[in-house]
């Protein structure tokens, strides 16, 4: 199944005109290991960029990450319409009474006087924060955190025009100027308006890795993003222990294991500092816990630094296929899989894209070979079998097309594309 068309059938679109914020799944979404619920709290007078920027970041991160989906939704005090910037009418997806339990909360600013007076809202923030991974404020959303008692003894920031007011309201909080975001671990505050985008990219980097955050920033053409513009006040205890005692000793200590992205970023830092021997156990551990192309890519780079054997790289396979050397690509793929059977060498969506590119050039036999590689690498993907069936159908081999569409339906009985195709095959 072409990833473009399958995405359209499976996603909630994020359009500013109607503001329906939802997760956009990639073709290989069923292989993602975790879903993070992102609740964006909106209220009357909410600042548009404060919630639209983070919404865009987390929705895009769901497309870019190999490990995480981000289920993004808006939530308000009730399900009644609110108005942003005096002109945009927004109907929230949920109220605080019926929203899915959030893993991440985003508290935008704007005219926060109404929610600050609503004890139900403050109680919801306080209680939901007990179970979240991260609670992020944008601009004057920091006042909501403060009212909920979540800024006590912490460092924080807000819009430059509200710095003094935040200091006066919460004297036990050290309020910082000229700082895009302040990360206290679980509580992250960001400055005004566009700073919420930077704070959200930082959160994505912690959870899914800096590479994913960079891909999101590039997609958004947010070229100014630099993760060094904020302040990380509290480093993960686990990460600090790994730096001093090594991974295996830290794993034995029963400390809370941090986010995937934090471990991945540490490994990348070690590689950049030519400390491959420190990076190796991290990437080896991550490849066991998160067997996706990204972690194997870095494990491969570490092998190279340590003069260990490595399989064919994803970019090498892509180059061969794009040059029309599909048989050579298949040969190198199969050779690598014999030596490295547990490694995921290439992304499912990448193989799918290459196969459909060949189909558009009427190189259908080559496309079928590429799609077959996808079913070998991802045998439990209904989408991979659907694409292979489509290739055989275009070749005119209805028996194999029928067989593979049926396989796709076994894996996903809701695959209407396969149902319709089977009904059309004579």
N, C-alpha and C positions, 0 to 999 in steps of 0.2 A: 504494500500500500504506500503510495506517495506520501511522505511525511507531511507535506503541505496540506493535502486534503484530509489526512487523518487528524491533524491538529485542529482543523476547522470544526470537525465533528465533535471534538472532545474538550473544547476549551470554553471558558467564559472570557469574553473580550473585555479589555480595559479601555473604554472610550471615555474621554472627558465629557462628551456631550450628555451621556446618561450615567456615567460613573458607575459602571458595573465592574468591580475589581475582582478578578479571579485568577486562578492559576492556569498557566498555559503549559500543557504537557508536551514533552518531546516524544519522538517516536519510540524511544526506549524507556519511557517513564515507568513501566512496570518493573524495571530492574533497579530503580532508585530505592534506596534502603530506608529512607526516612522522609516523612512529610512534616514540615513545620507550619503550623497555623500562625498566620500573621494577622492580628487584629488591629486595624487602623481606626482609632476612635475619632469620630467627627462630631461636631456640635455646631449650633447656630453661630455664624460668624467665623467659622474655621478658615484659616489662611489656606488658599488654594495650593500653592507650591509646597506648603508644609506637609500636606498629605498626599498630593499627587506625585511629588518627587520620590518619596519612599515607596509608594505603591508601584511606580514604574520599576524601581530598583529590584524589589523582591519578586515581582512577576517575571522580569527578565532573568533574574537569578535562577528561577525554576527551569527556564529553558537552557541556561548555560551550564548548570551544575550536573555532573555525572552521578552525584550521590543523593542530592536533596531535591524534593519538590517543595515549593512554598505556596501554601493555600492562603491566598490573600483575600481579605474581606473587610468591609467597613462595618463598624458597630457604633451605635449611638445610645443615648439614654432611653430612647424609645424608637419605634420604627417609623416615626413621623418624619416627613421631609425637613431638611435643614437647608439653609442658604449660605453659600460661601462667596465672599468678596462682593456681596450685595446683588449678585446676578446669577450665580450658578445654583440651580435647584438640585439637591442631592437626596436620593432616597437610600438610606443605609440598608445593607444586606441583612443586618441583625440588630437586635437591641441587646443591652447588657444582660437581659434576662434569659435570652435564648441563643446566644452566640456559641460557636464551638469553643472549647477550652483553648485559649491562646498559648502558644509557645513563645511568641514574640508580641509585645504590645508596642504600638507607635502612638504617641500622644502629641498631636500637632498643636500649634498655637493659634494665634489670631485673637478673637474676642473670647477670652476664656472666663469671663465673669460669670456667665450662666452655669457652666459645669462646675466652677469652683464653689458655687452656692448649693449644688445638688449633692446632698450627703449620699444618695444612692450611687452616684458616679464615683465619688471619692472612696466609698466602701468597696465598690467593684474593683477599682484600681489596686487598692490595698490587698484585697483577697486574691485577685487574679495574679498579682505579682509573686505571691508565695509559690506559685506553680510554674511560672514562666522561666524560660532560659534567660531572656533579656527583656528589659523594659526600656524603651528608647523615647526620649522626649525631643521635640523640635521646637525651637523658639520659645514662646511663653508657655508651651506645654510643660516646661519645667515647674511652673507654679502648681500644676496638678500633682506632680510628683512630691513637691514640698508639702502640699496640703495633706497628702496621704501619709506623710511622715517618712518618705523614702529617701530624702536627701540629708537626713541627720548625720553629721560627722563626715560627709562626703565633699568632694570637689565637684563643681558643676559649672555650666555655662548656659547662656540664653542669648536672645537678640541683644545687640549692643545697646539698644535704646531702653532695655529693661534690666540691665546689670544692677544698677543701684537699687531698684525696686525689689529685685530678688534678694539682694543682700539684706535689705531692711526686713523683708518678710521672713527670712530664714537665717538668723544670725549664726546658727551652728553649722552653716554650709559655707565653704570657701568658694566664692563665685569668681570665676576667671574671665578676664577679657581677652580679646584677640585670639580665641581658641575655637577652632571649628567644631570640635567635639571633645568631651571628656568621658573616658571609659573607666568606670569603677569596678568592672567585672560584670555584675548583673545589671546595674543601673548605668545607662549611657545617656548623657545629655548632649544636645547639639545646639549650635547657634541659630541664627535666624534664617528663615526661608530656604535658600539653596543649601545651607549647611546641613539640613536634614537629609539631603541626597548624599552628602559626604559621610554623614554619620551612618546612614543605612548601608553604604558601600563598605564601610569599616565593619559593620556587623556581619555582612555577607562574607567578608574576608575571614573573620573569626570562625564562622560556621562552616563555610564551604571552601575556603581557601582563597588566597590573594589572586590566583590565576582566574578563578571564576569572577571575582570582583572586577578585575581588569577587563575581562570580556564584556561584562555588563557596562562598565564605563565606556568602553569602545563602542558598543552597540548604541548607547545613548549619546555618543559623541561628546561625552563629558571629559574632554581632554585635560581639564585642569585638575582632575582628581589625583591627589597625592596622599597616601595614607599616613604620611608623617606630619600632616598639618594639625593633627589632634594630639591629645594627651592620653596615654594609657597609664592610669594611676595604679591599678592592681593587676599584676601579671598572674596568670593561673599558677596556683601552688604546684600543680602537677608539672607544668612546663619548667618552673624554677627548679624542681627536684630533678627532672631529666637533665637539665644543664649541669647540675652539680654531681648527680649520682648515676646517670645513665638510665636508659629506658627500662631494662630488666629489673634493676633494683627498685625503680619507682613503681613499676607494675606490681611488684610484691608488697608494696607499702599500703595497698588498698586506698590510695588517694583517688578522689573522683577524677575519672578520665575526662580530659577536656574535649572541646569540639574537634571534629575531623580537621577543619581548616587550620586550627591552631597547631596541631601536630604536623600537618603538611607544610605550613609556613615555616616551622622550626627546621624541618628537614631541608627545605629549599635554602634557608639561611646557612645551614651547615655546608651545603654544596657550594654556595657562592663564596664561602670562606675557605674552600678547599679542605673541608673536614669530612670527606666522604665516609670515613670509618665511623663517624658519629651519625651520619645521615642514614647509613645502611640499615641498622636495626629499626629505625623509625619507619622507613618506607617498606621494609619487609613486614613489619607489624600491620601497617595500614593496608598493604595489599592482601593480607589475610582477612582483615575485618571489612575492607571496602574494595572488593576485586573489580575495579573499574579501570579504564584505560589510563586515566590521569595518574593514579598511584603507580601503575606498572611503568608508565613513561618515566617517572622519576626514579623508580627502582632500577630501570634500565640505565639511566644516566649515572646512577651510583655504581652499577656494575662496571660501566666503562671506566670510571675514575679508579676503580679498584682492580682493573685489568681482568674482570670476569667476563665470561661469555654472555652475549645479549642476543635476543631474538630480533627479527626484522622490525624496524620502527614503523609506526603508523604513517609518518610522512613519506617514508620510502615506498610503502605500498600505494599510497595515493599517487605519488609521482609515476610509478610504473603503470598504474591503471589509466591515468590521464594521458600517458604517452601511447596507450593502446597495447601495452605489453601485459595483457591480462593473464596469459598463461604463465609468464614468469612471476607475476605477483602471486598467483595461486601456488606455484611451486615453492616460493619463499615462505608463504604463509603456512603451508602444510609442513615444511621442514622445521619451521620455528615451533609449531604446535607439538611436534613430536618431542622436541627437547624441553619445551616450556609449556606443558599441557594446561597448567593452571593460570597462565597469563592471559589477560584480555589485551589483545594486541591492537585492536582498532575499534572505534566506536560504531555501534549499530547505525546511528543516524548518518555517519560518514559513509559507510558502505552503501546504505540506501540511496544517499545523494549521488554517489558515483554510478550506481546501477541505473538510476533514472536519467542521468546525463548521457549515458551510453544509449539508452532507449530513444532519447530524443534525436540522436544522430543515426537512428536505424541500425545500430550495432547491437541487435537484440540478443544474439547468441552470447556475445561477451557480457551483456548485462545479466543474462541468466547465470553465468558463471560467478559473477560478482554477488548476485542475490543468494546463490547457493552457499557462498562463503559466509554470508550473514546467518544462514540457518545452522551452519556448523558452529559458529562462534556464539550464537544466541538461539539454541534449539527450543527454548521455551517462549520465544517471542512470536505472538500471533502475527505481528506486523511483518516480521521477516518472512514467514511462510506465505503471507498474503502477497508480498512483493514478488516472491519467486513464482507464485501461481500466475500473477499478472504477466510476468515475462514469458512463461510457457504459453499462456493464452495468445500473446502477440505472435509467438512463433508458430501458432496453429496446432500445438500439441494439447488438445483438449483433455486427454486422459490424465496427463501429468498436472495440467492446470486444475482439473477437478480434484485430484488427489491432494494437492497442496492447499487449495481453498478449504477442503474438508479438514485438513490438519489445523489450519488457522482457526476455523470455527470450533474445533475441539478445545483449543487453548483459550478462545474468547467467544463464547456463544452469542455475545452481543455485537459481533463484527458484522454489521449490515452490509459492508462492502463485499465481503465474501458471500453472504447470502444472496445478494443481488447478482453477483457474477455467476454463482452456481445456477441460479434460476435462468440465466440467459444462455448457458452452455447447452447446446443441443446434443 
